Amino acid sequence: MNGVILQYFEWYYPADGTLWNKLATEAENLAHKGITAVWVPPAYKGAEGAISRGYDIYDHYDLGEFHQKGTIRTKYGTREEYISMISTLHKNNIRVYADVVLNHLAGADETEKVWVKKMNPENNVENWSEPMQIEALTRFTFPGREGKYSDFVWNYQCFSGIDCAVDLQQKGVFKILNEYGDTWENVIGNDKPNYDFLMLSDIEYRNPAVRNHLKQWGRWYYETAHFDGVRLDALKHITPDFPVEWLDFMRQHLKPDLFAVGEYWTDKKLDQLEKYIEATDGKIHMFDIPLHYNLHLASCTDSYDLRTIFDNSLVSVQPLLAVTFVENHDTQPIQSLESSVEPWFKPLAYALILLREEGYPCVFYGDFYGTTYEDKGKDGKYHKIVMPQIKELQQLLTLRKYYAYGQQKDYFDQQNCIGWVREGNEQYPGCVVILSNSEKEEKKMEVGKKYSGKHYVDFLQKSKKEVIIDENGIGTFYVNRKSVSVWVLKNNPTNKIEH
């Protein structure tokens, strides 16, 4: 079966503790629709307690079990609900990819007197001060957990930098002067002279005790939750050797086929993804962020040259390692990396990632269900945002599940209209995809002489026409203005599937 990931959350999901139970309830329906894996948000306690989205991670060992940060449950539910949800998904043959945050901690329990240098936040290797001593939030003792599962205590030797001097009431970037020196760790990202530091209490991976602790946590986490893979957060800011060491440990001792996909935010810098893949020996799939930006730009105009939609994308050069996506929780409107794909283009965008041979597609919760929320924009004003459900998405998932098989022949021969043919195989019949970002178009495409005289219909029902294949196995296929059509054999048994 053609695998599909569903990102089962969005940034503004209500903080009501219902997500794990909702996902368990939806498991059977998701499997029916062709979802084969779900990426779930961080399951552990964050510094903001019951409203934490999990990326301000406080305690890796608290999955909603201990009264910490003013709550037992997390934003998404309790430990018991989390484990039960994973079991239910497994019963429905859906894999679970856990979000793993290894770059930083937040919400320390105690401060410590720490020697630091204040750095230029735009140039982290430029000192803004001589060495000075500050009160820093660097000691994590987890009093609510009382040493259960692990008695490891984090202190300033476990961190390379901090974003706040408590006694000075100053925010900024402070390089901690610990026994590992006064330099940052080496990372691949070159947006700044060094991009080790991102935020909060930045983890120091030159400390062997930290590395060992997080590997033992990985063992505990897997033996507790039995997830199938991980999404690794903020890899741009972590020395690349540790994620490899961590995954090697997990795969050697716990799950040899543990899936891993990394978030390495590159804007349009494909070379950075390629360097990271090389540095990590191809052991981590990567989100195809350059392709996302192509889809975003294409949605902002009807003059975009669709023939170039895969240019500079990871899926074009490393298709076996590319996880393709249209939208996620960082790109949705009002978010820090806002680069949303306009609603009119999303059916085309999802066709481009769901109905082709290359890539492992990831569908966004906000597009699958639709969502509405309010938040303050960059202008300081509150805005109500409506992300509509993409109605064609359910049909495109059905097409991926039952039609999008076999060799692929591309017809990327017009600026505003492209298409491709999936030839099918012995079990599945294949399909013909055509999309336009401008006017109504038509395109001759070859499906094979074995289909001569056969009739094709538009599965998406955008066109009421039927296409008859000529004696040479060629048909003239149609698409409406700014639309996508997917043509399949009429009266094929697969057409009886509810869509």
C-alpha positions as CSV (number, residue, x, y, z in Angstrom):
1,M,0.0,0.0,0.0
2,N,1.1,3.6,-0.7
3,G,2.0,5.0,2.7
4,V,0.7,8.4,3.9
5,I,1.5,10.2,7.2
6,L,-1.2,12.4,8.9
7,Q,0.2,15.1,11.1
8,Y,-2.5,14.8,13.8
9,F,-2.4,18.2,15.4
10,E,-2.2,21.9,14.5
11,W,-0.7,24.8,16.6
12,Y,-4.1,26.0,17.9
13,Y,-5.7,22.7,18.8
14,P,-7.7,23.4,22.0
15,A,-5.9,22.8,25.3
16,D,-8.6,20.6,26.6
17,G,-6.8,17.3,27.0
18,T,-8.8,15.5,24.3
19,L,-6.3,14.9,21.5
20,W,-5.2,11.4,22.4
21,N,-8.8,10.2,22.9
22,K,-10.0,11.8,19.7
23,L,-7.2,10.1,17.7
24,A,-8.1,6.7,19.2
25,T,-11.7,7.2,18.3
26,E,-10.7,8.2,14.7
27,A,-8.3,5.3,14.2
28,E,-10.6,3.0,12.2
29,N,-11.8,5.8,10.0
30,L,-8.3,7.0,9.3
31,A,-7.2,3.5,8.3
32,H,-10.2,3.3,5.9
33,K,-9.2,6.5,4.3
34,G,-5.7,5.4,3.5
35,I,-3.7,6.9,6.4
36,T,-0.9,4.5,7.3
37,A,1.0,6.5,10.0
38,V,0.3,9.5,12.3
39,W,2.8,12.0,13.5
40,V,1.7,13.1,17.0
41,P,2.9,16.2,19.0
42,P,5.3,16.0,21.9
43,A,3.7,13.9,24.6
44,Y,5.7,15.1,27.6
45,K,5.2,17.9,30.0
46,G,6.2,21.4,28.9
47,A,7.0,24.5,30.9
48,E,3.5,25.9,30.2
49,G,1.8,22.9,31.8
50,A,-1.7,22.2,30.5
51,I,-1.5,24.7,27.7
52,S,2.0,23.7,26.5
53,R,2.2,22.4,23.0
54,G,5.2,20.3,24.1
55,Y,8.0,22.1,22.4
56,D,8.9,24.1,25.5
57,I,9.9,20.7,27.0
58,Y,10.3,20.4,30.7
59,D,10.4,16.7,31.6
60,H,10.9,14.0,29.0
61,Y,9.7,11.4,31.6
62,D,6.4,13.0,32.4
63,L,3.8,11.8,29.8
64,G,1.0,13.3,31.8
65,E,1.5,11.3,35.0
66,F,2.9,13.7,37.6
67,H,1.6,16.9,39.1
68,Q,4.2,19.3,37.5
69,K,3.8,22.8,36.1
70,G,0.4,23.0,37.7
71,T,-1.1,19.9,36.0
72,I,-1.1,16.2,35.7
73,R,-2.3,15.8,32.1
74,T,-0.6,17.5,29.2
75,K,-2.4,19.7,26.7
76,Y,-3.3,16.4,24.8
77,G,-4.2,14.1,27.7
78,T,-2.7,11.7,30.2
79,R,-0.1,9.0,30.0
80,E,-2.7,6.3,30.1
81,E,-4.6,7.9,27.3
82,Y,-1.5,8.3,25.2
83,I,-0.5,4.6,25.6
84,S,-4.0,3.4,24.9
85,M,-4.2,5.6,21.8
86,I,-1.0,4.0,20.4
87,S,-2.4,0.5,21.1
88,T,-5.6,1.4,19.3
89,L,-3.8,2.8,16.3
90,H,-1.7,-0.4,16.1
91,K,-4.8,-2.5,16.1
92,N,-5.8,-0.6,13.0
93,N,-2.5,-1.0,11.3
94,I,-1.5,2.6,11.7
95,R,2.1,3.4,12.7
96,V,2.8,6.2,15.3
97,Y,5.6,8.7,14.9
98,A,6.5,10.4,18.2
99,D,7.7,14.0,18.2
100,V,11.1,14.1,19.9
101,V,12.6,17.4,21.1
102,L,16.3,17.1,21.9
103,N,17.5,20.7,21.4
104,H,16.6,22.4,24.6
105,L,14.7,22.3,28.0
106,A,12.5,25.0,29.6
107,G,11.1,25.8,32.9
108,A,14.0,25.0,35.2
109,D,13.2,24.3,38.9
110,E,16.1,26.3,40.3
111,T,18.7,28.9,39.2
112,E,22.4,28.6,39.4
113,K,25.3,31.1,39.5
114,V,26.8,30.7,36.0
115,W,29.7,32.3,34.2
116,V,28.6,33.5,30.7
117,K,29.4,35.8,27.9
118,K,26.6,37.8,26.4
119,M,26.6,37.3,22.6
120,N,25.3,39.1,19.6
121,P,22.0,37.3,18.9
122,E,22.5,37.8,15.1
123,N,26.1,36.7,15.3
124,N,26.5,34.2,18.1
125,V,30.3,34.1,17.8
126,E,30.6,37.8,18.5
127,N,31.0,38.7,22.2
128,W,28.9,41.6,23.6
129,S,30.5,41.3,27.0
130,E,33.5,40.0,28.9
131,P,32.9,36.9,31.1
132,M,30.3,37.7,33.8
133,Q,28.3,35.8,36.4
134,I,24.5,35.6,36.2
135,E,21.6,33.7,37.8
136,A,20.5,31.2,35.1
137,L,17.6,28.8,34.9
138,T,19.8,25.7,34.4
139,R,18.9,23.3,37.3
140,F,16.2,20.7,36.6
141,T,15.3,18.5,39.6
142,F,11.7,17.5,38.7
143,P,10.4,17.5,42.3
144,G,7.0,16.4,41.2
145,R,8.4,13.1,39.8
146,E,10.7,12.5,42.8
147,G,13.2,10.5,40.9
148,K,10.8,8.0,39.4
149,Y,12.2,6.5,36.2
150,S,15.4,8.5,36.4
151,D,17.3,10.5,39.1
152,F,19.3,12.5,36.6
153,V,19.6,16.2,37.6
154,W,20.3,18.7,34.8
155,N,22.7,21.6,35.7
156,Y,24.6,24.3,33.9
157,Q,27.2,21.7,32.7
158,C,24.4,20.2,30.6
159,F,23.8,23.4,28.7
160,S,25.8,25.4,26.2
161,G,23.7,28.6,26.3
162,I,20.7,30.3,28.0
163,D,18.3,33.0,26.9
164,C,17.8,34.9,30.2
165,A,19.8,36.4,33.0
166,V,17.3,36.2,35.9
167,D,19.0,38.5,38.3
168,L,19.6,41.2,35.6
169,Q,16.1,40.7,34.2
170,Q,17.6,40.6,30.7
171,K,16.7,38.4,27.7
172,G,19.3,37.7,25.2
173,V,21.9,35.0,24.2
174,F,24.3,34.0,26.9
175,K,27.1,31.5,26.1
176,I,27.6,29.4,29.2
177,L,31.3,29.0,30.1
178,N,31.4,25.4,31.3
179,E,34.1,22.7,31.3
180,Y,33.5,22.2,27.5
181,G,34.8,25.7,26.7
182,D,33.5,29.0,25.5
183,T,32.5,28.0,22.0
184,W,29.3,26.7,20.5
185,E,29.0,23.2,19.1
186,N,29.6,22.6,15.4
187,V,26.3,22.5,13.4
188,I,25.6,22.3,9.7
189,G,23.3,25.4,9.6
190,N,25.0,28.5,8.3
191,D,22.1,31.1,8.4
192,K,24.3,32.6,11.2
193,P,28.0,32.2,11.8
194,N,26.9,29.5,14.3
195,Y,23.3,28.3,14.8
196,D,23.8,26.0,17.7
197,F,21.7,28.2,20.0
198,L,18.0,28.5,19.2
199,M,16.2,29.3,22.5
200,L,15.7,28.5,26.2
201,S,18.2,26.2,27.9
202,D,20.3,24.8,25.0
203,I,21.5,21.3,25.5
204,E,25.3,20.6,25.6
205,Y,26.1,17.5,23.7
206,R,29.8,17.6,24.4
207,N,28.8,16.4,27.9
208,P,28.9,12.5,27.7
209,A,26.5,12.3,30.7
210,V,23.9,14.1,28.7
211,R,24.3,11.8,25.7
212,N,24.0,8.7,27.9
213,H,21.0,10.1,29.8
214,L,19.0,10.8,26.6
215,K,19.8,7.4,25.2
216,Q,18.5,5.8,28.4
217,W,15.5,8.0,28.1
218,G,15.0,6.8,24.6
219,R,15.0,3.2,25.8
220,W,12.5,4.0,28.5
221,Y,10.2,6.0,26.1
222,Y,10.1,3.2,23.6
223,E,9.6,0.4,26.1
224,T,6.7,2.5,27.6
225,A,5.0,3.7,24.5
226,H,6.1,1.4,21.6
227,F,6.0,4.0,18.9
228,D,7.1,3.1,15.4
229,G,9.2,6.1,14.5
230,V,10.2,9.6,15.5
231,R,10.0,13.1,14.2
232,L,13.2,14.9,15.3
233,D,12.7,18.6,16.1
234,A,15.1,21.5,15.3
235,L,18.0,19.4,13.9
236,K,19.5,22.5,12.4
237,H,20.6,23.5,15.9
238,I,21.9,20.1,17.1
239,T,25.4,18.8,16.3
240,P,24.6,16.1,13.7
241,D,26.5,13.3,15.3
242,F,24.2,13.0,18.3
243,P,20.9,12.2,16.5
244,V,22.9,9.5,14.6
245,E,24.3,8.1,17.9
246,W,20.8,8.2,19.4
247,L,19.1,6.4,16.5
248,D,21.9,3.8,16.2
249,F,21.3,3.0,19.9
250,M,17.5,2.8,19.5
251,R,17.8,0.7,16.3
252,Q,20.5,-1.6,17.7
253,H,18.9,-2.3,21.1
254,L,15.1,-1.7,20.6
255,K,13.7,-1.4,17.1
256,P,15.8,-2.1,14.1
257,D,13.3,-0.5,11.7
258,L,12.6,2.6,13.7
259,F,11.6,5.3,11.3
260,A,13.0,8.8,11.6
261,V,12.2,12.1,9.9
262,G,14.0,15.3,10.7
263,E,12.9,18.9,10.8
264,Y,15.8,21.0,9.3
265,W,14.3,24.3,8.4
266,T,16.2,25.6,5.3
267,D,13.9,28.0,3.5
268,K,15.0,27.2,0.0
269,K,18.5,25.9,0.7
270,L,18.5,22.4,-0.7
271,D,22.3,22.2,-0.3
272,Q,21.9,22.4,3.5
273,L,19.6,19.4,3.5
274,E,22.0,17.5,1.3
275,K,24.9,18.4,3.7
276,Y,22.9,17.2,6.6
277,I,22.0,13.9,4.9
278,E,25.7,13.4,4.1
279,A,26.7,14.2,7.7
280,T,24.2,11.7,9.1
281,D,24.9,8.9,6.6
282,G,21.4,9.0,5.2
283,K,20.0,7.6,8.4
284,I,17.2,10.2,8.7
285,H,14.4,11.1,6.3
286,M,14.0,14.8,5.9
287,F,11.0,17.1,5.4
288,D,11.1,18.6,1.9
289,I,11.0,22.2,3.0
290,P,12.2,23.6,-0.4
291,L,9.3,21.9,-2.1
292,H,6.9,23.4,0.4
293,Y,8.2,26.8,-0.5
294,N,7.7,26.0,-4.2
295,L,4.1,25.1,-3.5
296,H,3.6,28.3,-1.4
297,L,5.0,30.5,-4.2
298,A,3.0,28.7,-6.8
299,S,-0.2,29.4,-4.8
300,C,0.5,33.1,-4.8
301,T,0.2,33.6,-8.5
302,D,-1.3,32.1,-11.6
303,S,1.8,32.8,-13.6
304,Y,4.1,30.3,-11.8
305,D,5.8,27.9,-14.2
306,L,4.5,24.5,-13.1
307,R,7.3,22.8,-15.1
308,T,9.6,24.0,-12.3
309,I,7.5,22.9,-9.3
310,F,10.0,20.2,-8.3
311,D,13.1,22.3,-9.0
312,N,15.5,22.6,-6.1
313,S,13.4,20.1,-4.1
314,L,14.7,17.2,-2.0
315,V,12.3,14.8,-3.6
316,S,14.0,15.5,-7.0
317,V,17.4,14.5,-5.8
318,Q,16.8,12.2,-2.8
319,P,13.3,10.7,-3.3
320,L,13.8,7.8,-0.9
321,L,14.6,10.2,2.0
322,A,12.1,13.0,1.2
323,V,9.0,13.4,3.3
324,T,6.8,15.8,1.3
325,F,4.2,18.1,2.8
326,V,1.9,21.0,1.8
327,E,1.4,22.7,5.2
328,N,2.3,22.1,8.9
329,H,1.9,23.7,12.3
330,D,4.8,26.1,11.7
331,T,3.6,27.4,8.3
332,Q,0.0,27.9,9.0
333,P,-1.2,31.6,9.2
334,I,0.1,33.8,12.0
335,Q,2.9,31.3,12.8
336,S,6.6,32.2,13.0
337,L,7.4,30.5,9.7
338,E,4.1,31.5,8.0
339,S,4.2,30.4,4.4
340,S,0.8,29.0,3.9
341,V,-0.3,27.5,0.6
342,E,-3.4,29.3,-0.6
343,P,-6.6,27.2,-0.4
344,W,-7.3,27.3,-4.2
345,F,-3.9,25.6,-4.9
346,K,-4.0,23.0,-2.1
347,P,-5.9,20.3,-4.2
348,L,-3.2,20.7,-6.8
349,A,-0.4,20.6,-4.2
350,Y,-1.8,17.5,-2.6
351,A,-2.1,15.8,-6.0
352,L,1.6,16.6,-6.5
353,I,2.6,14.9,-3.3
354,L,0.0,12.1,-3.1
355,L,-0.2,10.8,-6.7
356,R,3.4,10.5,-7.7
357,E,6.0,7.8,-7.3
358,E,8.5,9.8,-5.4
359,G,8.4,10.9,-1.7
360,Y,6.6,9.9,1.5
361,P,3.7,12.4,1.8
362,C,2.5,14.0,5.0
363,V,-1.0,15.5,5.2
364,F,-1.8,18.3,7.6
365,Y,-4.5,18.1,10.3
366,G,-5.8,21.6,9.4
367,D,-6.3,20.6,5.7
368,F,-7.8,17.2,6.6
369,Y,-10.4,18.5,9.1
370,G,-10.3,22.3,8.7
371,T,-9.7,24.6,11.6
372,T,-10.6,28.1,13.0
373,Y,-8.6,30.1,15.5
374,E,-7.6,33.6,16.6
375,D,-4.2,34.9,17.4
376,K,-2.2,38.1,17.4
377,G,-0.4,38.8,14.1
378,K,2.8,40.7,13.4
379,D,0.8,43.9,13.3
380,G,-0.1,43.4,17.0
381,K,-3.8,42.9,16.2
382,Y,-5.8,39.8,16.7
383,H,-7.0,38.0,13.6
384,K,-9.5,35.3,13.1
385,I,-8.2,32.6,10.8
386,V,-10.3,30.1,8.9
387,M,-8.4,27.2,7.3
388,P,-11.0,25.4,5.3
389,Q,-11.1,21.6,5.0
390,I,-9.8,20.6,1.6
391,K,-12.7,18.6,0.3
392,E,-10.7,17.0,-2.5
393,L,-8.2,15.6,0.0
394,Q,-10.3,12.6,0.9
395,Q,-10.7,11.6,-2.7
396,L,-7.0,12.1,-3.4
397,L,-6.2,9.8,-0.5
398,T,-8.5,7.2,-2.0
399,L,-6.8,7.6,-5.3
400,R,-3.4,7.1,-3.7
401,K,-4.6,4.0,-1.9
402,Y,-6.3,2.3,-4.9
403,Y,-4.9,3.9,-8.2
404,A,-1.6,5.7,-7.9
405,Y,0.6,2.7,-8.8
406,G,3.0,1.6,-11.5
407,Q,5.5,3.5,-13.6
408,Q,5.1,7.2,-14.0
409,K,5.3,9.1,-17.3
410,D,5.5,12.9,-17.0
411,Y,4.0,15.6,-19.3
412,F,5.6,18.7,-17.9
413,D,5.5,20.5,-21.3
414,Q,3.4,23.6,-20.6
415,Q,4.0,26.5,-18.2
416,N,0.5,26.5,-16.8
417,C,-0.6,22.9,-17.3
418,I,1.3,19.7,-16.4
419,G,0.3,16.1,-16.1
420,W,1.4,12.6,-15.6
421,V,0.3,9.0,-16.1
422,R,0.6,6.2,-13.5
423,E,0.5,3.0,-15.5
424,G,-0.9,0.8,-12.8
425,N,0.0,-2.8,-12.0
426,E,-1.6,-6.3,-11.9
427,Q,-3.7,-5.3,-8.9
428,Y,-4.3,-1.6,-9.3
429,P,-5.4,0.2,-12.6
430,G,-3.4,3.4,-12.5
431,C,-4.6,7.0,-13.2
432,V,-4.0,10.1,-15.3
433,V,-3.4,13.4,-13.5
434,I,-3.7,16.8,-15.1
435,L,-3.6,20.2,-13.3
436,S,-3.7,23.9,-14.4
437,N,-2.9,27.0,-12.5
438,S,-4.5,29.2,-15.1
439,E,-7.2,28.6,-17.7
440,K,-9.1,25.5,-18.8
441,E,-6.6,23.2,-20.5
442,E,-6.4,19.8,-22.3
443,K,-3.4,17.6,-22.8
444,K,-2.8,14.4,-24.9
445,M,-1.3,11.7,-22.8
446,E,-0.5,8.1,-23.5
447,V,-2.0,5.3,-21.3
448,G,-1.1,2.4,-23.5
449,K,-2.6,0.5,-26.5
450,K,-4.2,-2.1,-24.1
451,Y,-6.7,0.7,-23.2
452,S,-7.7,1.5,-26.8
453,G,-11.4,2.2,-26.9
454,K,-11.7,2.4,-23.2
455,H,-13.5,5.2,-21.4
456,Y,-11.9,7.3,-18.7
457,V,-13.8,9.5,-16.2
458,D,-12.7,12.2,-13.7
459,F,-12.6,10.6,-10.3
460,L,-12.8,14.1,-8.7
461,Q,-15.9,14.8,-10.8
462,K,-14.7,18.2,-11.9
463,S,-15.4,17.3,-15.5
464,K,-18.5,15.5,-16.7
465,K,-16.8,14.5,-20.0
466,E,-15.6,11.0,-20.8
467,V,-12.3,10.5,-22.5
468,I,-12.0,7.7,-25.1
469,I,-8.6,6.3,-25.7
470,D,-7.6,6.1,-29.4
471,E,-6.0,3.2,-31.3
472,N,-2.5,4.4,-30.3
473,G,-3.4,4.3,-26.6
474,I,-3.6,8.1,-26.4
475,G,-6.3,10.2,-24.9
476,T,-7.0,13.9,-24.6
477,F,-7.6,14.8,-21.0
478,Y,-9.2,17.9,-19.6
479,V,-8.9,20.1,-16.6
480,N,-10.8,23.2,-15.5
481,R,-9.4,26.6,-14.6
482,K,-7.1,26.6,-11.6
483,S,-8.0,23.0,-10.9
484,V,-6.9,19.3,-10.9
485,S,-8.6,16.3,-12.5
486,V,-7.7,12.7,-12.0
487,W,-8.9,10.4,-14.7
488,V,-9.5,6.7,-14.1
489,L,-11.0,3.8,-16.1
490,K,-14.8,3.9,-16.2
491,N,-16.6,0.8,-14.8
492,N,-13.4,-0.5,-13.2
493,P,-14.3,-2.4,-10.0
494,T,-12.2,0.0,-8.0
495,N,-14.5,2.8,-9.0
496,K,-17.2,1.4,-6.7
497,I,-15.2,2.5,-3.7
498,E,-17.1,5.1,-1.8
499,H,-15.6,8.6,-2.5
